[in-house]
């Protein structure tokens, strides 16, 4: 899994992680070090912020053609 499935976003995370890590070492910045570790972890494990696919849009439109009857109930206010 570590050596397969390298797409653009995975390479981008790796590049950002390495760049931010170099900057963190040069500037002695701990926060940047944590951020770079986060990006490097995402690149190595091939995960993102939406690792379970919860942010993805459904690819099929089979449920959109189904029309359901909607029932409305009128609510009257007491005066």
mmCIF file of the N, C-alpha and C atoms, coordinates in Angstrom:
data_MODEL
# 
_entry.id   MODEL 
# 
loop_
_atom_site.group_PDB 
_atom_site.id 
_atom_site.type_symbol 
_atom_site.label_atom_id 
_atom_site.label_alt_id 
_atom_site.label_comp_id 
_atom_site.label_asym_id 
_atom_site.label_entity_id 
_atom_site.label_seq_id 
_atom_site.pdbx_PDB_ins_code 
_atom_site.Cartn_x 
_atom_site.Cartn_y 
_atom_site.Cartn_z 
_atom_site.occupancy 
_atom_site.B_iso_or_equiv 
_atom_site.pdbx_formal_charge 
_atom_site.auth_seq_id 
_atom_site.auth_comp_id 
_atom_site.auth_asym_id 
_atom_site.auth_atom_id 
_atom_site.pdbx_PDB_model_num 
ATOM 1   N N  . UNK A 1 1  ? 0.822   -1.197 0.000   1.00 0.00 ? 1  UNK A N  1 
ATOM 2   C CA . UNK A 1 1  ? 0.000   0.000  0.000   1.00 0.00 ? 1  UNK A CA 1 
ATOM 3   C C  . UNK A 1 1  ? 0.866   1.262  0.000   1.00 0.00 ? 1  UNK A C  1 
ATOM 4   N N  . UNK A 1 2  ? 2.058   1.157  0.560   1.00 0.00 ? 2  UNK A N  1 
ATOM 5   C CA . UNK A 1 2  ? 2.924   2.329  0.600   1.00 0.00 ? 2  UNK A CA 1 
ATOM 6   C C  . UNK A 1 2  ? 3.481   2.682  -0.771  1.00 0.00 ? 2  UNK A C  1 
ATOM 7   N N  . UNK A 1 3  ? 3.662   1.689  -1.635  1.00 0.00 ? 3  UNK A N  1 
ATOM 8   C CA . UNK A 1 3  ? 4.306   1.932  -2.914  1.00 0.00 ? 3  UNK A CA 1 
ATOM 9   C C  . UNK A 1 3  ? 3.339   1.950  -4.086  1.00 0.00 ? 3  UNK A C  1 
ATOM 10  N N  . UNK A 1 4  ? 2.052   1.765  -3.857  1.00 0.00 ? 4  UNK A N  1 
ATOM 11  C CA . UNK A 1 4  ? 1.072   1.766  -4.944  1.00 0.00 ? 4  UNK A CA 1 
ATOM 12  C C  . UNK A 1 4  ? 0.060   2.875  -4.732  1.00 0.00 ? 4  UNK A C  1 
ATOM 13  N N  . UNK A 1 5  ? -0.581  3.274  -5.801  1.00 0.00 ? 5  UNK A N  1 
ATOM 14  C CA . UNK A 1 5  ? -1.650  4.264  -5.717  1.00 0.00 ? 5  UNK A CA 1 
ATOM 15  C C  . UNK A 1 5  ? -1.160  5.687  -5.540  1.00 0.00 ? 5  UNK A C  1 
ATOM 16  N N  . UNK A 1 6  ? -0.017  6.031  -6.092  1.00 0.00 ? 6  UNK A N  1 
ATOM 17  C CA . UNK A 1 6  ? 0.501   7.390  -5.957  1.00 0.00 ? 6  UNK A CA 1 
ATOM 18  C C  . UNK A 1 6  ? -0.152  8.269  -7.015  1.00 0.00 ? 6  UNK A C  1 
ATOM 19  N N  . UNK A 1 7  ? -1.054  9.130  -6.586  1.00 0.00 ? 7  UNK A N  1 
ATOM 20  C CA . UNK A 1 7  ? -1.716  10.056 -7.482  1.00 0.00 ? 7  UNK A CA 1 
ATOM 21  C C  . UNK A 1 7  ? -1.199  11.473 -7.210  1.00 0.00 ? 7  UNK A C  1 
ATOM 22  N N  . UNK A 1 8  ? -1.788  12.448 -7.897  1.00 0.00 ? 8  UNK A N  1 
ATOM 23  C CA . UNK A 1 8  ? -1.318  13.827 -7.780  1.00 0.00 ? 8  UNK A CA 1 
ATOM 24  C C  . UNK A 1 8  ? -1.419  14.355 -6.351  1.00 0.00 ? 8  UNK A C  1 
ATOM 25  N N  . UNK A 1 9  ? -2.531  14.110 -5.687  1.00 0.00 ? 9  UNK A N  1 
ATOM 26  C CA . UNK A 1 9  ? -2.711  14.638 -4.330  1.00 0.00 ? 9  UNK A CA 1 
ATOM 27  C C  . UNK A 1 9  ? -1.725  14.013 -3.347  1.00 0.00 ? 9  UNK A C  1 
ATOM 28  N N  . UNK A 1 10 ? -1.412  12.769 -3.541  1.00 0.00 ? 10 UNK A N  1 
ATOM 29  C CA . UNK A 1 10 ? -0.457  12.107 -2.644  1.00 0.00 ? 10 UNK A CA 1 
ATOM 30  C C  . UNK A 1 10 ? 0.942   12.697 -2.829  1.00 0.00 ? 10 UNK A C  1 
ATOM 31  N N  . UNK A 1 11 ? 1.337   12.932 -4.087  1.00 0.00 ? 11 UNK A N  1 
ATOM 32  C CA . UNK A 1 11 ? 2.628   13.569 -4.352  1.00 0.00 ? 11 UNK A CA 1 
ATOM 33  C C  . UNK A 1 11 ? 2.651   14.998 -3.819  1.00 0.00 ? 11 UNK A C  1 
ATOM 34  N N  . UNK A 1 12 ? 1.523   15.708 -3.936  1.00 0.00 ? 12 UNK A N  1 
ATOM 35  C CA . UNK A 1 12 ? 1.443   17.079 -3.439  1.00 0.00 ? 12 UNK A CA 1 
ATOM 36  C C  . UNK A 1 12 ? 1.599   17.116 -1.918  1.00 0.00 ? 12 UNK A C  1 
ATOM 37  N N  . UNK A 1 13 ? 0.946   16.203 -1.215  1.00 0.00 ? 13 UNK A N  1 
ATOM 38  C CA . UNK A 1 13 ? 1.085   16.140 0.245   1.00 0.00 ? 13 UNK A CA 1 
ATOM 39  C C  . UNK A 1 13 ? 2.521   15.824 0.652   1.00 0.00 ? 13 UNK A C  1 
ATOM 40  N N  . UNK A 1 14 ? 3.160   14.917 -0.093  1.00 0.00 ? 14 UNK A N  1 
ATOM 41  C CA . UNK A 1 14 ? 4.545   14.577 0.201   1.00 0.00 ? 14 UNK A CA 1 
ATOM 42  C C  . UNK A 1 14 ? 5.456   15.786 -0.023  1.00 0.00 ? 14 UNK A C  1 
ATOM 43  N N  . UNK A 1 15 ? 5.264   16.475 -1.123  1.00 0.00 ? 15 UNK A N  1 
ATOM 44  C CA . UNK A 1 15 ? 6.071   17.664 -1.413  1.00 0.00 ? 15 UNK A CA 1 
ATOM 45  C C  . UNK A 1 15 ? 5.875   18.758 -0.387  1.00 0.00 ? 15 UNK A C  1 
ATOM 46  N N  . UNK A 1 16 ? 4.622   19.021 -0.017  1.00 0.00 ? 16 UNK A N  1 
ATOM 47  C CA . UNK A 1 16 ? 4.349   20.031 1.009   1.00 0.00 ? 16 UNK A CA 1 
ATOM 48  C C  . UNK A 1 16 ? 4.931   19.628 2.361   1.00 0.00 ? 16 UNK A C  1 
ATOM 49  N N  . UNK A 1 17 ? 4.818   18.373 2.688   1.00 0.00 ? 17 UNK A N  1 
ATOM 50  C CA . UNK A 1 17 ? 5.362   17.896 3.955   1.00 0.00 ? 17 UNK A CA 1 
ATOM 51  C C  . UNK A 1 17 ? 6.864   18.062 4.030   1.00 0.00 ? 17 UNK A C  1 
ATOM 52  N N  . UNK A 1 18 ? 7.558   17.724 2.950   1.00 0.00 ? 18 UNK A N  1 
ATOM 53  C CA . UNK A 1 18 ? 9.017   17.866 2.941   1.00 0.00 ? 18 UNK A CA 1 
ATOM 54  C C  . UNK A 1 18 ? 9.414   19.336 2.963   1.00 0.00 ? 18 UNK A C  1 
ATOM 55  N N  . UNK A 1 19 ? 8.729   20.168 2.166   1.00 0.00 ? 19 UNK A N  1 
ATOM 56  C CA . UNK A 1 19 ? 9.038   21.593 2.133   1.00 0.00 ? 19 UNK A CA 1 
ATOM 57  C C  . UNK A 1 19 ? 8.825   22.250 3.498   1.00 0.00 ? 19 UNK A C  1 
ATOM 58  N N  . UNK A 1 20 ? 7.705   21.966 4.131   1.00 0.00 ? 20 UNK A N  1 
ATOM 59  C CA . UNK A 1 20 ? 7.411   22.563 5.431   1.00 0.00 ? 20 UNK A CA 1 
ATOM 60  C C  . UNK A 1 20 ? 8.356   22.020 6.494   1.00 0.00 ? 20 UNK A C  1 
ATOM 61  N N  . UNK A 1 21 ? 8.767   20.751 6.369   1.00 0.00 ? 21 UNK A N  1 
ATOM 62  C CA . UNK A 1 21 ? 9.725   20.191 7.327   1.00 0.00 ? 21 UNK A CA 1 
ATOM 63  C C  . UNK A 1 21 ? 11.075  20.892 7.224   1.00 0.00 ? 21 UNK A C  1 
ATOM 64  N N  . UNK A 1 22 ? 11.526  21.165 6.001   1.00 0.00 ? 22 UNK A N  1 
ATOM 65  C CA . UNK A 1 22 ? 12.792  21.886 5.829   1.00 0.00 ? 22 UNK A CA 1 
ATOM 66  C C  . UNK A 1 22 ? 12.696  23.285 6.419   1.00 0.00 ? 22 UNK A C  1 
ATOM 67  N N  . UNK A 1 23 ? 11.575  23.955 6.173   1.00 0.00 ? 23 UNK A N  1 
ATOM 68  C CA . UNK A 1 23 ? 11.383  25.293 6.726   1.00 0.00 ? 23 UNK A CA 1 
ATOM 69  C C  . UNK A 1 23 ? 11.317  25.262 8.260   1.00 0.00 ? 23 UNK A C  1 
ATOM 70  N N  . UNK A 1 24 ? 10.694  24.226 8.804   1.00 0.00 ? 24 UNK A N  1 
ATOM 71  C CA . UNK A 1 24 ? 10.587  24.109 10.260  1.00 0.00 ? 24 UNK A CA 1 
ATOM 72  C C  . UNK A 1 24 ? 11.961  23.895 10.885  1.00 0.00 ? 24 UNK A C  1 
ATOM 73  N N  . UNK A 1 25 ? 12.806  23.113 10.232  1.00 0.00 ? 25 UNK A N  1 
ATOM 74  C CA . UNK A 1 25 ? 14.154  22.883 10.761  1.00 0.00 ? 25 UNK A CA 1 
ATOM 75  C C  . UNK A 1 25 ? 14.980  24.156 10.671  1.00 0.00 ? 25 UNK A C  1 
ATOM 76  N N  . UNK A 1 26 ? 14.882  24.864 9.555   1.00 0.00 ? 26 UNK A N  1 
ATOM 77  C CA . UNK A 1 26 ? 15.662  26.089 9.377   1.00 0.00 ? 26 UNK A CA 1 
ATOM 78  C C  . UNK A 1 26 ? 15.243  27.185 10.346  1.00 0.00 ? 26 UNK A C  1 
ATOM 79  N N  . UNK A 1 27 ? 13.945  27.297 10.611  1.00 0.00 ? 27 UNK A N  1 
ATOM 80  C CA . UNK A 1 27 ? 13.433  28.372 11.469  1.00 0.00 ? 27 UNK A CA 1 
ATOM 81  C C  . UNK A 1 27 ? 13.254  27.953 12.923  1.00 0.00 ? 27 UNK A C  1 
ATOM 82  N N  . UNK A 1 28 ? 13.548  26.698 13.240  1.00 0.00 ? 28 UNK A N  1 
ATOM 83  C CA . UNK A 1 28 ? 13.364  26.163 14.595  1.00 0.00 ? 28 UNK A CA 1 
ATOM 84  C C  . UNK A 1 28 ? 11.926  26.390 15.075  1.00 0.00 ? 28 UNK A C  1 
ATOM 85  N N  . UNK A 1 29 ? 10.969  26.043 14.201  1.00 0.00 ? 29 UNK A N  1 
ATOM 86  C CA . UNK A 1 29 ? 9.555   26.269 14.480  1.00 0.00 ? 29 UNK A CA 1 
ATOM 87  C C  . UNK A 1 29 ? 8.866   24.936 14.750  1.00 0.00 ? 29 UNK A C  1 
ATOM 88  N N  . UNK A 1 30 ? 8.339   24.777 15.945  1.00 0.00 ? 30 UNK A N  1 
ATOM 89  C CA . UNK A 1 30 ? 7.707   23.523 16.341  1.00 0.00 ? 30 UNK A CA 1 
ATOM 90  C C  . UNK A 1 30 ? 6.353   23.330 15.660  1.00 0.00 ? 30 UNK A C  1 
ATOM 91  N N  . UNK A 1 31 ? 5.574   24.390 15.542  1.00 0.00 ? 31 UNK A N  1 
ATOM 92  C CA . UNK A 1 31 ? 4.250   24.279 14.920  1.00 0.00 ? 31 UNK A CA 1 
ATOM 93  C C  . UNK A 1 31 ? 4.368   23.837 13.467  1.00 0.00 ? 31 UNK A C  1 
ATOM 94  N N  . UNK A 1 32 ? 5.298   24.400 12.742  1.00 0.00 ? 32 UNK A N  1 
ATOM 95  C CA . UNK A 1 32 ? 5.509   23.978 11.357  1.00 0.00 ? 32 UNK A CA 1 
ATOM 96  C C  . UNK A 1 32 ? 5.966   22.522 11.295  1.00 0.00 ? 32 UNK A C  1 
ATOM 97  N N  . UNK A 1 33 ? 6.693   22.077 12.288  1.00 0.00 ? 33 UNK A N  1 
ATOM 98  C CA . UNK A 1 33 ? 7.099   20.680 12.348  1.00 0.00 ? 33 UNK A CA 1 
ATOM 99  C C  . UNK A 1 33 ? 5.919   19.747 12.493  1.00 0.00 ? 33 UNK A C  1 
ATOM 100 N N  . UNK A 1 34 ? 4.953   20.126 13.329  1.00 0.00 ? 34 UNK A N  1 
ATOM 101 C CA . UNK A 1 34 ? 3.747   19.315 13.478  1.00 0.00 ? 34 UNK A CA 1 
ATOM 102 C C  . UNK A 1 34 ? 2.914   19.308 12.197  1.00 0.00 ? 34 UNK A C  1 
ATOM 103 N N  . UNK A 1 35 ? 2.836   20.453 11.537  1.00 0.00 ? 35 UNK A N  1 
ATOM 104 C CA . UNK A 1 35 ? 2.080   20.530 10.286  1.00 0.00 ? 35 UNK A CA 1 
ATOM 105 C C  . UNK A 1 35 ? 2.736   19.668 9.218   1.00 0.00 ? 35 UNK A C  1 
ATOM 106 N N  . UNK A 1 36 ? 4.062   19.716 9.143   1.00 0.00 ? 36 UNK A N  1 
ATOM 107 C CA . UNK A 1 36 ? 4.761   18.878 8.155   1.00 0.00 ? 36 UNK A CA 1 
ATOM 108 C C  . UNK A 1 36 ? 4.594   17.401 8.474   1.00 0.00 ? 36 UNK A C  1 
ATOM 109 N N  . UNK A 1 37 ? 4.605   17.042 9.750   1.00 0.00 ? 37 UNK A N  1 
ATOM 110 C CA . UNK A 1 37 ? 4.390   15.642 10.128  1.00 0.00 ? 37 UNK A CA 1 
ATOM 111 C C  . UNK A 1 37 ? 2.988   15.190 9.726   1.00 0.00 ? 37 UNK A C  1 
ATOM 112 N N  . UNK A 1 38 ? 2.015   16.081 9.840   1.00 0.00 ? 38 UNK A N  1 
ATOM 113 C CA . UNK A 1 38 ? 0.646   15.770 9.435   1.00 0.00 ? 38 UNK A CA 1 
ATOM 114 C C  . UNK A 1 38 ? 0.576   15.490 7.935   1.00 0.00 ? 38 UNK A C  1 
ATOM 115 N N  . UNK A 1 39 ? 1.195   16.356 7.116   1.00 0.00 ? 39 UNK A N  1 
ATOM 116 C CA . UNK A 1 39 ? 1.191   16.154 5.672   1.00 0.00 ? 39 UNK A CA 1 
ATOM 117 C C  . UNK A 1 39 ? 1.960   14.896 5.278   1.00 0.00 ? 39 UNK A C  1 
ATOM 118 N N  . UNK A 1 40 ? 3.073   14.650 5.929   1.00 0.00 ? 40 UNK A N  1 
ATOM 119 C CA . UNK A 1 40 ? 3.848   13.452 5.620   1.00 0.00 ? 40 UNK A CA 1 
ATOM 120 C C  . UNK A 1 40 ? 3.086   12.186 6.009   1.00 0.00 ? 40 UNK A C  1 
ATOM 121 N N  . UNK A 1 41 ? 2.381   12.222 7.131   1.00 0.00 ? 41 UNK A N  1 
ATOM 122 C CA . UNK A 1 41 ? 1.557   11.077 7.535   1.00 0.00 ? 41 UNK A CA 1 
ATOM 123 C C  . UNK A 1 41 ? 0.467   10.806 6.508   1.00 0.00 ? 41 UNK A C  1 
ATOM 124 N N  . UNK A 1 42 ? -0.183  11.874 6.022   1.00 0.00 ? 42 UNK A N  1 
ATOM 125 C CA . UNK A 1 42 ? -1.222  11.700 5.011   1.00 0.00 ? 42 UNK A CA 1 
ATOM 126 C C  . UNK A 1 42 ? -0.654  11.125 3.721   1.00 0.00 ? 42 UNK A C  1 
ATOM 127 N N  . UNK A 1 43 ? 0.547   11.559 3.340   1.00 0.00 ? 43 UNK A N  1 
ATOM 128 C CA . UNK A 1 43 ? 1.145   11.057 2.098   1.00 0.00 ? 43 UNK A CA 1 
ATOM 129 C C  . UNK A 1 43 ? 1.537   9.592  2.227   1.00 0.00 ? 43 UNK A C  1 
ATOM 130 N N  . UNK A 1 44 ? 2.115   9.211  3.355   1.00 0.00 ? 44 UNK A N  1 
ATOM 131 C CA . UNK A 1 44 ? 2.582   7.837  3.526   1.00 0.00 ? 44 UNK A CA 1 
ATOM 132 C C  . UNK A 1 44 ? 1.413   6.862  3.641   1.00 0.00 ? 44 UNK A C  1 
ATOM 133 N N  . UNK A 1 45 ? 0.372   7.239  4.373   1.00 0.00 ? 45 UNK A N  1 
ATOM 134 C CA . UNK A 1 45 ? -0.752  6.329  4.592   1.00 0.00 ? 45 UNK A CA 1 
ATOM 135 C C  . UNK A 1 45 ? -1.849  6.457  3.537   1.00 0.00 ? 45 UNK A C  1 
ATOM 136 N N  . UNK A 1 46 ? -1.704  7.421  2.610   1.00 0.00 ? 46 UNK A N  1 
ATOM 137 C CA . UNK A 1 46 ? -2.686  7.670  1.556   1.00 0.00 ? 46 UNK A CA 1 
ATOM 138 C C  . UNK A 1 46 ? -4.060  7.984  2.131   1.00 0.00 ? 46 UNK A C  1 
ATOM 139 N N  . UNK A 1 47 ? -4.082  8.821  3.136   1.00 0.00 ? 47 UNK A N  1 
ATOM 140 C CA . UNK A 1 47 ? -5.335  9.295  3.718   1.00 0.00 ? 47 UNK A CA 1 
ATOM 141 C C  . UNK A 1 47 ? -5.426  10.795 3.539   1.00 0.00 ? 47 UNK A C  1 
ATOM 142 N N  . UNK A 1 48 ? -6.618  11.303 3.698   1.00 0.00 ? 48 UNK A N  1 
ATOM 143 C CA . UNK A 1 48 ? -6.832  12.733 3.609   1.00 0.00 ? 48 UNK A CA 1 
ATOM 144 C C  . UNK A 1 48 ? -7.747  13.170 4.726   1.00 0.00 ? 48 UNK A C  1 
ATOM 145 N N  . UNK A 1 49 ? -8.247  14.362 4.596   1.00 0.00 ? 49 UNK A N  1 
ATOM 146 C CA . UNK A 1 49 ? -9.169  14.852 5.618   1.00 0.00 ? 49 UNK A CA 1 
ATOM 147 C C  . UNK A 1 49 ? -10.479 14.068 5.602   1.00 0.00 ? 49 UNK A C  1 
ATOM 148 N N  . UNK A 1 50 ? -10.833 13.553 4.448   1.00 0.00 ? 50 UNK A N  1 
ATOM 149 C CA . UNK A 1 50 ? -12.039 12.740 4.308   1.00 0.00 ? 50 UNK A CA 1 
ATOM 150 C C  . UNK A 1 50 ? -11.630 11.309 3.994   1.00 0.00 ? 50 UNK A C  1 
ATOM 151 N N  . UNK A 1 51 ? -10.956 10.671 4.908   1.00 0.00 ? 51 UNK A N  1 
ATOM 152 C CA . UNK A 1 51 ? -10.387 9.354  4.624   1.00 0.00 ? 51 UNK A CA 1 
ATOM 153 C C  . UNK A 1 51 ? -11.443 8.278  4.399   1.00 0.00 ? 51 UNK A C  1 
ATOM 154 N N  . UNK A 1 52 ? -12.624 8.423  4.972   1.00 0.00 ? 52 UNK A N  1 
ATOM 155 C CA . UNK A 1 52 ? -13.645 7.393  4.791   1.00 0.00 ? 52 UNK A CA 1 
ATOM 156 C C  . UNK A 1 52 ? -14.495 7.634  3.557   1.00 0.00 ? 52 UNK A C  1 
ATOM 157 N N  . UNK A 1 53 ? -14.209 8.684  2.813   1.00 0.00 ? 53 UNK A N  1 
ATOM 158 C CA . UNK A 1 53 ? -14.992 8.982  1.613   1.00 0.00 ? 53 UNK A CA 1 
ATOM 159 C C  . UNK A 1 53 ? -16.295 9.670  1.928   1.00 0.00 ? 53 UNK A C  1 
ATOM 160 N N  . UNK A 1 54 ? -16.413 10.246 3.098   1.00 0.00 ? 54 UNK A N  1 
ATOM 161 C CA . UNK A 1 54 ? -17.646 10.910 3.494   1.00 0.00 ? 54 UNK A CA 1 
ATOM 162 C C  . UNK A 1 54 ? -17.889 12.221 2.772   1.00 0.00 ? 54 UNK A C  1 
ATOM 163 N N  . UNK A 1 55 ? -16.858 12.785 2.179   1.00 0.00 ? 55 UNK A N  1 
ATOM 164 C CA . UNK A 1 55 ? -17.000 14.058 1.481   1.00 0.00 ? 55 UNK A CA 1 
ATOM 165 C C  . UNK A 1 55 ? -17.235 13.885 -0.007  1.00 0.00 ? 55 UNK A C  1 
ATOM 166 N N  . UNK A 1 56 ? -17.223 12.679 -0.491  1.00 0.00 ? 56 UNK A N  1 
ATOM 167 C CA . UNK A 1 56 ? -17.345 12.463 -1.924  1.00 0.00 ? 56 UNK A CA 1 
ATOM 168 C C  . UNK A 1 56 ? -18.795 12.608 -2.379  1.00 0.00 ? 56 UNK A C  1 
ATOM 169 N N  . UNK A 1 57 ? -18.940 12.955 -3.637  1.00 0.00 ? 57 UNK A N  1 
ATOM 170 C CA . UNK A 1 57 ? -20.256 13.113 -4.250  1.00 0.00 ? 57 UNK A CA 1 
ATOM 171 C C  . UNK A 1 57 ? -20.623 11.788 -4.903  1.00 0.00 ? 57 UNK A C  1 
ATOM 172 N N  . UNK A 1 58 ? -21.870 11.322 -4.769  1.00 0.00 ? 58 UNK A N  1 
ATOM 173 C CA . UNK A 1 58 ? -22.239 10.056 -5.403  1.00 0.00 ? 58 UNK A CA 1 
ATOM 174 C C  . UNK A 1 58 ? -22.083 10.135 -6.919  1.00 0.00 ? 58 UNK A C  1 
ATOM 175 N N  . UNK A 1 59 ? -21.551 9.074  -7.513  1.00 0.00 ? 59 UNK A N  1 
ATOM 176 C CA . UNK A 1 59 ? -21.262 9.090  -8.941  1.00 0.00 ? 59 UNK A CA 1 
ATOM 177 C C  . UNK A 1 59 ? -22.450 8.675  -9.806  1.00 0.00 ? 59 UNK A C  1 
ATOM 178 N N  . UNK A 1 60 ? -23.396 7.963  -9.269  1.00 0.00 ? 60 UNK A N  1 
ATOM 179 C CA . UNK A 1 60 ? -24.538 7.520  -10.067 1.00 0.00 ? 60 UNK A CA 1 
ATOM 180 C C  . UNK A 1 60 ? -25.746 8.398  -9.787  1.00 0.00 ? 60 UNK A C  1 
ATOM 181 N N  . UNK A 1 61 ? -26.589 8.527  -10.810 1.00 0.00 ? 61 UNK A N  1 
ATOM 182 C CA . UNK A 1 61 ? -27.786 9.356  -10.684 1.00 0.00 ? 61 UNK A CA 1 
ATOM 183 C C  . UNK A 1 61 ? -29.055 8.518  -10.649 1.00 0.00 ? 61 UNK A C  1 
ATOM 184 N N  . UNK A 1 62 ? -28.957 7.259  -10.263 1.00 0.00 ? 62 UNK A N  1 
ATOM 185 C CA . UNK A 1 62 ? -30.122 6.382  -10.305 1.00 0.00 ? 62 UNK A CA 1 
ATOM 186 C C  . UNK A 1 62 ? -31.196 6.784  -9.296  1.00 0.00 ? 62 UNK A C  1 
ATOM 187 N N  . UNK A 1 63 ? -30.826 7.430  -8.184  1.00 0.00 ? 63 UNK A N  1 
ATOM 188 C CA . UNK A 1 63 ? -31.810 7.816  -7.175  1.00 0.00 ? 63 UNK A CA 1 
ATOM 189 C C  . UNK A 1 63 ? -32.441 9.172  -7.461  1.00 0.00 ? 63 UNK A C  1 
ATOM 190 N N  . UNK A 1 64 ? -31.865 9.941  -8.391  1.00 0.00 ? 64 UNK A N  1 
ATOM 191 C CA . UNK A 1 64 ? -32.384 11.276 -8.653  1.00 0.00 ? 64 UNK A CA 1 
ATOM 192 C C  . UNK A 1 64 ? -33.603 11.269 -9.564  1.00 0.00 ? 64 UNK A C  1 
ATOM 193 N N  . UNK A 1 65 ? -33.807 10.193 -10.302 1.00 0.00 ? 65 UNK A N  1 
ATOM 194 C CA . UNK A 1 65 ? -34.946 10.123 -11.212 1.00 0.00 ? 65 UNK A CA 1 
ATOM 195 C C  . UNK A 1 65 ? -36.222 9.666  -10.513 1.00 0.00 ? 65 UNK A C  1 
ATOM 196 N N  . UNK A 1 66 ? -36.119 9.247  -9.292  1.00 0.00 ? 66 UNK A N  1 
ATOM 197 C CA . UNK A 1 66 ? -37.268 8.743  -8.555  1.00 0.00 ? 66 UNK A CA 1 
ATOM 198 C C  . UNK A 1 66 ? -38.002 9.914  -7.896  1.00 0.00 ? 66 UNK A C  1 
ATOM 199 N N  . UNK A 1 67 ? -39.283 10.056 -8.210  1.00 0.00 ? 67 UNK A N  1 
ATOM 200 C CA . UNK A 1 67 ? -40.095 11.135 -7.652  1.00 0.00 ? 67 UNK A CA 1 
ATOM 201 C C  . UNK A 1 67 ? -41.002 10.541 -6.586  1.00 0.00 ? 67 UNK A C  1 
ATOM 202 N N  . UNK A 1 68 ? -40.975 11.137 -5.427  1.00 0.00 ? 68 UNK A N  1 
ATOM 203 C CA . UNK A 1 68 ? -41.813 10.660 -4.325  1.00 0.00 ? 68 UNK A CA 1 
ATOM 204 C C  . UNK A 1 68 ? -42.913 11.684 -4.048  1.00 0.00 ? 68 UNK A C  1 
ATOM 205 N N  . UNK A 1 69 ? -44.051 11.185 -3.574  1.00 0.00 ? 69 UNK A N  1 
ATOM 206 C CA . UNK A 1 69 ? -45.135 12.078 -3.178  1.00 0.00 ? 69 UNK A CA 1 
ATOM 207 C C  . UNK A 1 69 ? -44.790 12.722 -1.848  1.00 0.00 ? 69 UNK A C  1 
ATOM 208 N N  . UNK A 1 70 ? -44.938 14.027 -1.811  1.00 0.00 ? 70 UNK A N  1 
ATOM 209 C CA . UNK A 1 70 ? -44.660 14.765 -0.590  1.00 0.00 ? 70 UNK A CA 1 
ATOM 210 C C  . UNK A 1 70 ? -45.993 15.228 -0.022  1.00 0.00 ? 70 UNK A C  1 
ATOM 211 N N  . UNK A 1 71 ? -46.208 14.947 1.247   1.00 0.00 ? 71 UNK A N  1 
ATOM 212 C CA . UNK A 1 71 ? -47.453 15.347 1.897   1.00 0.00 ? 71 UNK A CA 1 
ATOM 213 C C  . UNK A 1 71 ? -47.149 16.549 2.805   1.00 0.00 ? 71 UNK A C  1 
ATOM 214 N N  . UNK A 1 72 ? -47.980 17.574 2.657   1.00 0.00 ? 72 UNK A N  1 
ATOM 215 C CA . UNK A 1 72 ? -47.833 18.758 3.466   1.00 0.00 ? 72 UNK A CA 1 
ATOM 216 C C  . UNK A 1 72 ? -49.004 18.860 4.439   1.00 0.00 ? 72 UNK A C  1 
ATOM 217 N N  . UNK A 1 73 ? -48.723 19.431 5.579   1.00 0.00 ? 73 UNK A N  1 
ATOM 218 C CA . UNK A 1 73 ? -49.762 19.617 6.586   1.00 0.00 ? 73 UNK A CA 1 
ATOM 219 C C  . UNK A 1 73 ? -49.778 21.093 6.935   1.00 0.00 ? 73 UNK A C  1 
ATOM 220 N N  . UNK A 1 74 ? -50.911 21.720 6.788   1.00 0.00 ? 74 UNK A N  1 
ATOM 221 C CA . UNK A 1 74 ? -51.019 23.135 7.064   1.00 0.00 ? 74 UNK A CA 1 
ATOM 222 C C  . UNK A 1 74 ? -51.202 23.345 8.571   1.00 0.00 ? 74 UNK A C  1 
ATOM 223 N N  . UNK A 1 75 ? -50.424 24.228 9.126   1.00 0.00 ? 75 UNK A N  1 
ATOM 224 C CA . UNK A 1 75 ? -50.471 24.490 10.555  1.00 0.00 ? 75 UNK A CA 1 
ATOM 225 C C  . UNK A 1 75 ? -51.123 25.846 10.760  1.00 0.00 ? 75 UNK A C  1 
ATOM 226 N N  . UNK A 1 76 ? -52.193 25.851 11.554  1.00 0.00 ? 76 UNK A N  1 
ATOM 227 C CA . UNK A 1 76 ? -52.903 27.103 11.833  1.00 0.00 ? 76 UNK A CA 1 
ATOM 228 C C  . UNK A 1 76 ? -52.476 27.597 13.218  1.00 0.00 ? 76 UNK A C  1 
ATOM 229 N N  . UNK A 1 77 ? -52.283 28.881 13.306  1.00 0.00 ? 77 UNK A N  1 
ATOM 230 C CA . UNK A 1 77 ? -51.927 29.467 14.608  1.00 0.00 ? 77 UNK A CA 1 
ATOM 231 C C  . UNK A 1 77 ? -53.196 29.899 15.334  1.00 0.00 ? 77 UNK A C  1 
ATOM 232 N N  . UNK A 1 78 ? -53.130 29.810 16.647  1.00 0.00 ? 78 UNK A N  1 
ATOM 233 C CA . UNK A 1 78 ? -54.274 30.243 17.463  1.00 0.00 ? 78 UNK A CA 1 
ATOM 234 C C  . UNK A 1 78 ? -54.166 31.733 17.705  1.00 0.00 ? 78 UNK A C  1 
ATOM 235 N N  . UNK A 1 79 ? -55.296 32.407 17.520  1.00 0.00 ? 79 UNK A N  1 
ATOM 236 C CA . UNK A 1 79 ? -55.301 33.865 17.712  1.00 0.00 ? 79 UNK A CA 1 
ATOM 237 C C  . UNK A 1 79 ? -56.027 34.215 18.977  1.00 0.00 ? 79 UNK A C  1 
# 
